[in-house]
Amino acid sequence: MKKILSIFAVAVLSLFAGEAFAQRNLPGMSAIEVRADMVNGFYTGNSRNCGYNLGIFYSVIKGNNANTWSFGGEYLQTYKPYGEKGRIPVAQFTGEVGYNLRIVSDYSQTYHLYGGVSALAGYETVNWGKQLLPDGSTIQAKDSFIYGGAVTLSADFYLSDHVALGAHIKERFVFGNDTGHFLFQYGVHFKYQF
């Protein structure tokens, strides 16, 4: 009986005493990330000059410093005020490729702060292609192909070896359109690493 108890004690101590830190952010690991953002302010159903963004990204860790390459797509919806109470929807569908540099992390790999740059391209539609408004006015801005880039600051907090929750801010700049070139995004993300 003493031998069984001592084996059990050694097993428990090996699990908790000299605990090995997580196997996170190793070279070659990948992750899927889902993002939800507010754009140019806090969006509500009645907002006249801001919007929201949804995105999904795939990232690959390169090197021993946990820097990542990311590839993904986003759907961004904003509104432009029109008249006293109206608003005109502007939607962007974009693909993005970026590089994220790890700025700081803790020893246990529970927390990571990244700074990143990315290139993007896609399509923007104004009022879903309808140029004539109900009051008879005509929208001068046209649907167009867009291109540009973004800078991002992102923080990940690992809940386990595979699951992380995070927050991020992003400044997107796009060209080729008539509706504005800069969009500020902030939001949260869920990441699954494998």
Solvent accessible surface area in square Angstrom, and as a share of the most:
residue,aa,sasa,rsa
1,M,166,0.74
2,K,176,0.75
3,K,151,0.64
4,I,116,0.59
5,L,100,0.50
6,S,59,0.38
7,I,108,0.55
8,F,133,0.56
9,A,47,0.36
10,V,101,0.58
11,A,48,0.37
12,V,54,0.31
13,L,111,0.55
14,S,77,0.49
15,L,123,0.61
16,F,144,0.60
17,A,72,0.56
18,G,68,0.65
19,E,105,0.47
20,A,90,0.70
21,F,91,0.38
22,A,24,0.19
23,Q,108,0.48
24,R,28,0.10
25,N,10,0.05
26,L,78,0.39
27,P,69,0.43
28,G,57,0.54
29,M,34,0.15
30,S,11,0.07
31,A,3,0.02
32,I,64,0.33
33,E,14,0.06
34,V,77,0.44
35,R,27,0.10
36,A,46,0.36
37,D,8,0.04
38,M,50,0.22
39,V,0,0.00
40,N,60,0.31
41,G,31,0.30
42,F,140,0.58
43,Y,44,0.17
44,T,70,0.41
45,G,51,0.49
46,N,134,0.69
47,S,15,0.09
48,R,74,0.27
49,N,99,0.51
50,C,6,0.04
51,G,0,0.00
52,Y,62,0.24
53,N,0,0.00
54,L,95,0.47
55,G,9,0.09
56,I,99,0.50
57,F,13,0.05
58,Y,84,0.32
59,S,11,0.07
60,V,27,0.16
61,I,5,0.02
62,K,105,0.44
63,G,39,0.37
64,N,142,0.73
65,N,69,0.35
66,A,6,0.04
67,N,7,0.04
68,T,10,0.06
69,W,106,0.37
70,S,16,0.10
71,F,88,0.37
72,G,23,0.22
73,G,27,0.26
74,E,10,0.04
75,Y,55,0.21
76,L,1,0.01
77,Q,6,0.03
78,T,7,0.04
79,Y,28,0.11
80,K,72,0.30
81,P,72,0.45
82,Y,76,0.29
83,G,62,0.60
84,E,160,0.72
85,K,180,0.76
86,G,30,0.29
87,R,80,0.29
88,I,21,0.11
89,P,24,0.15
90,V,3,0.02
91,A,0,0.00
92,Q,4,0.02
93,F,91,0.38
94,T,10,0.06
95,G,38,0.36
96,E,13,0.06
97,V,74,0.42
98,G,5,0.05
99,Y,73,0.28
100,N,31,0.16
101,L,95,0.47
102,R,76,0.28
103,I,96,0.49
104,V,70,0.40
105,S,24,0.16
106,D,55,0.28
107,Y,180,0.69
108,S,27,0.18
109,Q,51,0.22
110,T,51,0.30
111,Y,66,0.25
112,H,1,0.00
113,L,40,0.20
114,Y,13,0.05
115,G,20,0.19
116,G,10,0.10
117,V,93,0.53
118,S,22,0.14
119,A,64,0.49
120,L,8,0.04
121,A,57,0.44
122,G,19,0.19
123,Y,78,0.30
124,E,0,0.00
125,T,9,0.06
126,V,9,0.05
127,N,24,0.12
128,W,129,0.45
129,G,41,0.40
130,K,133,0.56
131,Q,64,0.28
132,L,122,0.61
133,L,16,0.08
134,P,143,0.90
135,D,96,0.50
136,G,50,0.48
137,S,44,0.28
138,T,77,0.45
139,I,17,0.09
140,Q,147,0.65
141,A,20,0.15
142,K,119,0.50
143,D,48,0.25
144,S,25,0.16
145,F,159,0.66
146,I,4,0.02
147,Y,129,0.49
148,G,20,0.19
149,G,4,0.04
150,A,2,0.02
151,V,72,0.42
152,T,20,0.12
153,L,76,0.38
154,S,13,0.08
155,A,15,0.12
156,D,2,0.01
157,F,95,0.40
158,Y,11,0.04
159,L,118,0.59
160,S,48,0.31
161,D,57,0.29
162,H,81,0.36
163,V,39,0.22
164,A,0,0.00
165,L,83,0.41
166,G,9,0.09
167,A,49,0.38
168,H,6,0.03
169,I,78,0.40
170,K,2,0.01
171,E,55,0.24
172,R,0,0.00
173,F,66,0.28
174,V,0,0.00
175,F,76,0.32
176,G,44,0.43
177,N,12,0.06
178,D,101,0.52
179,T,24,0.14
180,G,36,0.34
181,H,75,0.33
182,F,133,0.56
183,L,14,0.07
184,F,85,0.35
185,Q,0,0.00
186,Y,73,0.28
187,G,15,0.14
188,V,95,0.54
189,H,7,0.03
190,F,90,0.37
191,K,17,0.07
192,Y,94,0.36
193,Q,2,0.01
194,F,109,0.45
